[in-house]
């Protein structure tokens, strides 16, 4: 028979696992791949993070502008206010001009590995 503490611990682990995998995008382990990944041209791929006071509707409006202006939003984030997108140089300059007002940061999208 299992002790009550063990059952409680299992429930906590299951709740944490569910929460993490529900709200965060999946992370792929690259360390198990035998050959190094080929260089991918990510020069036009960026993660655009908005300030907390920007509404979800405003973020969706900017995402629509990216899509209609020659770019492509590849990932809309839920809890974190922002999106990942392939954007044109003109769009990048427009977002950079808004940095500090409504945009918290613009970072190049890149592959991150451990080890």
C-alpha positions in Angstrom: 0.0 0.0 0.0 1.3 3.4 -0.9 1.8 6.1 1.7 -0.4 9.3 1.4 2.7 11.4 0.9 3.7 9.5 -2.2 0.2 9.9 -3.7 0.3 13.6 -3.0 3.8 13.9 -4.6 2.6 12.0 -7.7 -0.4 14.4 -8.1 1.9 17.4 -7.8 4.3 16.1 -10.4 1.4 15.3 -12.8 -0.1 18.8 -12.3 3.3 20.5 -12.9 3.9 18.3 -16.0 0.4 19.2 -17.4 0.8 22.9 -16.7 4.2 23.1 -18.3 3.2 21.1 -21.4 0.0 23.0 -21.8 1.4 26.5 -21.9 4.9 26.2 -23.3 5.9 25.1 -26.8 7.6 21.7 -27.0 11.3 21.6 -26.7 13.1 19.1 -28.9 16.2 17.4 -27.6 19.0 17.9 -30.1 21.7 16.1 -28.1 20.5 12.7 -29.3 21.1 13.6 -33.0 24.4 12.1 -34.2 25.2 14.7 -36.8 25.2 18.4 -36.1 22.2 20.2 -37.6 22.8 22.0 -40.9 22.9 25.8 -40.8 19.5 27.1 -41.3 19.0 30.7 -42.6 17.1 32.3 -39.8 18.2 35.9 -40.6 14.6 37.0 -41.1 13.0 35.0 -38.2 12.4 36.9 -35.0 10.7 36.6 -31.7 8.7 39.8 -31.0 7.8 40.3 -27.3 5.3 43.0 -26.3 5.1 44.8 -23.0 2.5 43.5 -20.5 0.2 46.4 -20.9 -0.4 45.6 -24.6 -3.7 43.9 -25.2 -4.2 40.6 -27.0 -6.2 42.3 -29.7 -3.3 44.8 -30.4 -0.9 41.8 -30.7 -3.3 40.1 -33.1 -3.5 43.3 -35.1 0.3 43.5 -35.4 0.4 39.8 -36.3 -2.1 40.4 -39.1 0.0 43.3 -40.4 3.0 41.0 -40.5 1.1 38.4 -42.5 -0.4 41.0 -44.9 2.9 42.8 -45.4 4.9 39.9 -46.8 5.9 38.3 -43.5 4.6 35.2 -41.8 3.7 34.7 -38.1 4.8 31.2 -37.3 3.9 31.0 -33.6 1.5 33.0 -31.5 2.3 32.8 -27.8 -0.4 32.5 -25.1 0.8 33.4 -21.7 3.8 35.4 -23.0 2.6 38.5 -25.0 4.3 38.1 -28.3 4.8 35.9 -31.4 7.5 34.4 -33.6 7.6 35.4 -37.2 9.5 35.6 -40.5 9.5 39.4 -41.1 10.8 41.6 -43.9 13.6 44.2 -43.3 11.0 47.0 -43.5 8.8 45.3 -40.8 11.9 44.8 -38.6 12.6 48.5 -38.8 9.0 49.3 -37.9 9.1 47.0 -34.9 12.5 48.5 -33.8 11.0 52.0 -33.9 8.3 50.8 -31.5 10.7 49.2 -29.1 10.4 50.8 -25.7 6.9 52.0 -26.3 4.9 48.8 -26.8 7.6 46.3 -27.7 9.7 44.9 -24.9 12.2 43.1 -27.1 13.0 41.8 -30.6 15.3 38.8 -30.7 16.5 36.7 -33.7 15.0 33.3 -33.6 17.7 30.7 -33.1 18.3 27.1 -32.2 19.4 26.7 -28.6 20.9 23.5 -27.3 22.3 22.2 -24.1 25.8 20.8 -24.3 
